[in-house]
Amino acid sequence: MRSSFTENAAKADGGAVCVRSELSTAAFTNCAFVSNRANASGGALSVQTYSHASLLQCLFTSNEAGQVGGALSLRLSCKVWAKSNEFRSNKAAAGMQIFNSGGEIRSVCLPGQYNGIRNGGQADADIAGGG
C-alpha cells in the first residue's frame, strides 16, 4: 500500500478525507482506508458537490458513517472514477458501502465480482442513493 488512512474521525463528512471545494480533484492509488468514522456521511471518503476523485486499487474496510455511505459518499454533480477497489465490512444506516446522492460513479465492481463489495450483504443495502 502506498498510503494508509487509519482510525481517523470527522464530526461531519469524510472520516479520513473530504474532497469538498468546488472543482477540487483527489487521486488515490493503492491506498487503504481502515477503521475511519464520520458522524454524517462517507465513513472513509466523502466527495462533495462539483469535486472529482479517482480510486485505483484501494481497500475500504471497517469504516463507519453515522448516516450514509459507510465507505464512500457522493454528492450532487461530483464525479468519481473507480477501478479494482475492494469494499469490505463498512457500516452506515443507508448505503453500507457506497451512498450516491446525485453524483456520478464509473467502473465500480458489483457484489460477487473480483475486487467488488464483499460483506455478505445484499446489493441494495450496499449501494444506495438519495435525493
C-alpha positions in Angstrom: 0.0 0.0 0.0 1.3 3.4 -0.9 -0.8 5.3 1.8 -2.9 4.2 4.7 -5.7 6.2 6.3 -6.4 4.5 9.6 -8.6 5.4 12.6 -9.4 9.0 11.6 -12.6 10.7 12.6 -14.8 13.6 11.4 -17.6 15.4 13.1 -19.5 15.7 9.7 -18.4 14.2 6.4 -15.4 12.1 5.3 -13.8 10.3 8.2 -10.4 10.2 6.5 -10.8 12.6 3.6 -13.4 15.1 2.5 -13.0 16.4 -1.1 -15.2 19.5 -0.7 -14.2 22.6 -2.6 -15.7 23.1 -6.0 -13.6 21.6 -8.8 -11.2 20.0 -6.3 -9.6 16.8 -7.5 -8.1 14.0 -5.5 -6.4 10.8 -6.7 -5.9 7.7 -4.6 -3.9 4.7 -5.9 -3.1 1.6 -3.9 -4.4 3.1 -0.7 -6.0 1.5 2.4 -8.9 3.2 4.3 -9.3 1.3 7.5 -11.5 1.9 10.6 -12.3 5.6 9.9 -15.5 7.2 11.1 -17.7 10.1 10.1 -20.7 11.3 12.1 -22.7 12.1 9.0 -21.6 10.7 5.6 -18.6 8.9 4.0 -17.0 6.9 6.8 -13.7 6.8 4.8 -14.2 9.3 1.9 -16.8 12.0 1.0 -16.7 13.6 -2.4 -18.8 16.8 -2.3 -20.6 18.9 -4.9 -18.6 19.6 -8.2 -15.5 17.8 -6.9 -13.7 14.9 -8.5 -11.9 11.8 -7.3 -10.2 8.7 -8.7 -9.8 5.5 -6.9 -7.5 2.8 -8.2 -6.8 -0.5 -6.3 -7.8 0.8 -2.9 -9.1 -1.1 0.1 -12.0 0.2 2.1 -12.6 -1.9 5.2 -14.3 -1.5 8.6 -15.2 2.2 8.1 -18.4 3.6 9.5 -20.7 6.6 8.9 -23.4 7.7 11.3 -25.9 8.3 8.5 -24.9 7.2 4.9 -22.1 5.7 2.9 -20.1 3.5 5.2 -17.1 3.7 2.9 -17.9 6.3 0.3 -20.4 9.1 -0.1 -21.0 11.1 -3.3 -22.9 14.4 -3.5 -24.6 16.3 -6.3 -22.6 16.7 -9.5 -19.4 15.1 -8.2 -17.5 12.6 -10.3 -15.7 9.5 -9.1 -13.7 7.1 -11.3 -13.1 3.8 -9.5 -11.3 0.7 -10.7 -10.2 -2.5 -8.9 -11.2 -1.4 -5.4 -12.4 -3.6 -2.6 -15.1 -2.7 -0.2 -15.5 -4.9 3.0 -17.4 -4.7 6.2 -18.2 -1.0 6.1 -21.3 0.3 8.0 -23.9 3.0 7.8 -27.7 3.4 8.2 -28.0 3.6 4.3 -25.6 2.6 1.7 -23.3 0.4 3.8 -20.5 0.6 1.2 -21.5 3.5 -1.1 -24.1 6.2 -1.0 -24.7 8.3 -4.0 -26.8 11.5 -3.8 -26.7 12.8 -7.3 -23.0 12.2 -8.1 -21.6 10.1 -11.0 -19.5 7.0 -10.3 -18.0 4.8 -13.0 -16.4 1.3 -13.1 -17.2 0.1 -9.6 -17.2 -3.7 -9.4 -20.6 -5.1 -8.3 -21.1 -7.7 -5.5 -19.5 -11.0 -6.2 -17.1 -9.7 -8.8 -13.3 -9.5 -8.4 -12.4 -6.7 -6.1 -16.0 -5.9 -5.6 -18.1 -5.5 -2.5 -17.8 -8.3 0.0 -19.5 -8.3 3.3 -22.3 -10.8 2.9 -25.0 -8.2 2.5 -27.4 -7.6 -0.3 -26.6 -5.2 -3.2 -29.4 -2.8 -2.4 -28.1 -2.4 1.2 -24.5 -2.0 -0.1 -25.2 0.7 -2.7 -27.9 3.3 -2.0 -29.0 6.6 -3.4 -30.9 9.6 -2.2 -32.3 12.9 -3.3 
